[in-house]
Amino acid sequence: MCLATPQKIIKINGKWATVGSKNHNHRVNLSLVKGIRLGDFVLVHDGLVLNKLPKSEAKKIIGFVKKVSVPNR
């Protein structure tokens, strides 16, 4: 199952950005959403930013995902 996850924008280079979550950073495409700035929280799926999220909503989703995630076996 694939899940869109909230992540924080830590670097922007044109239509591409670097997002960070925990100890992992990766590159995402910003083409679908306008007005993204450093420090914004965005919803990411399959390398695409789907929309911008308020920080409070991003934190709520991150907390929920942590709560229901199955530990690695």
Secondary structure as the mmCIF struct_conf table of DSSP 4:
data_model
#
loop_
_struct_conf.conf_type_id
_struct_conf.id
_struct_conf.beg_label_comp_id
_struct_conf.beg_label_asym_id
_struct_conf.beg_label_seq_id
_struct_conf.end_label_comp_id
_struct_conf.end_label_asym_id
_struct_conf.end_label_seq_id
STRN STRN1 THR A 5 ASN A 13
TURN_TY1_P TURN_TY1_P1 GLY A 14 LYS A 15
STRN STRN2 TRP A 16 SER A 21
TURN_TY1_P TURN_TY1_P2 LYS A 22 ASN A 23
STRN STRN3 HIS A 24 ASN A 29
TURN_TY1_P TURN_TY1_P3 SER A 31 LEU A 32
BEND BEND1 LYS A 34 LYS A 34
TURN_TY1_P TURN_TY1_P4 LEU A 38 GLY A 39
STRN STRN4 PHE A 41 HIS A 45
TURN_TY1_P TURN_TY1_P5 ASP A 46 GLY A 47
STRN STRN5 LEU A 48 LEU A 53
HELX_RH_AL_P HELX_RH_AL_P1 LYS A 55 VAL A 68
HELX_LH_PP_P HELX_LH_PP_P1 SER A 69 ASN A 72
#
